[in-house]
Amino acid sequence: MKIALIGYGKMGRMIEQIALDRGHEIVCKIDVDNPQDFDSPEFASADVAIEFTNPTAAYGNYLKAFEHNVKVVSGSTGWMQTHGKEIERLCTEGGKTLFWASNFSIGVAIFSAVNRYLAKIMNGFPQYDVEMEETHHVHKLDAPSGTAITLAEELISNLDRKENWVKGHQTNADGSEEGSNDAAENEVPIASIRRGEVPGIHSIRYDSEADSITITHDAHSRKGFALGAVLAAEYTKEHSGLLTTSDLFKF
């Protein structure tokens, strides 16, 4: 498979190595210093572009790839609120293909399935309230993380007593703090912590007067995310439309 990389930072380099190890070819690498290569024949030859950039660049990158009929796999977060409906329209009506996930880790896919199943059980036990906490490296621009938002939306879909999520207590990269986990009964607060080079930790805690139940996913490195992105690219080459991890992992 021919792969183009959009974003050539730590994640892009790790994706490159895993893709090469799996027998794929990297035909184009685009970063901030060579955006003109979107119009190169090398980019147009790609079966799939794998995009890991930032919330401000992602949407424009998708459109540039779509102009050349290149399918996209992306893990960039923070763009959906503004551009989600337009991307959905392009993929469902416009014939374009985007595989988007807030997190490509196989472990997170399993964790997500456990989260949904546990929420279904806890729907019958209203004495337990629920809150979330996510921790990431100091370079991450958005908070809460896209993965935390996805997990919270799964909670809300399965807990009748919860209707929306809200930002909880925030510990910023500079050590400053703001916000609170105090929330209305129908809200799920998401606390965010930015420290060091943490790849990603997500915890969901159910608490009652009698006891508490906590599930946690703790990423040791970015390798799991990179492997998942390449697996998603392999899947996307053979499929079309708006795709996500529930299409790739059937559980």
Secondary structure, DSSP 8 states (H G I E B T S, - for coil): -EEEEE--SHHHHHHHHHHHHTT-EEEEEE-TT-GGGGGSHHHHT-SEEEE---TTTHHHHHHHHHHTT-EEEE---S-HHHHHHHHHHHHHTS---EEE-S---HHHHHHHHHHHHHHHHHTT-TT-EEEEEEEE-TT--SSS-HHHHHHHHHHHHH-TT--EEEEEEEE-TTS-EE--S---TTEEEEEEEE-TT---EEEEEEE-SS-EEEEEEE-SSSHHHHHHHHHHHHHHHT--SEE-HHHHS--
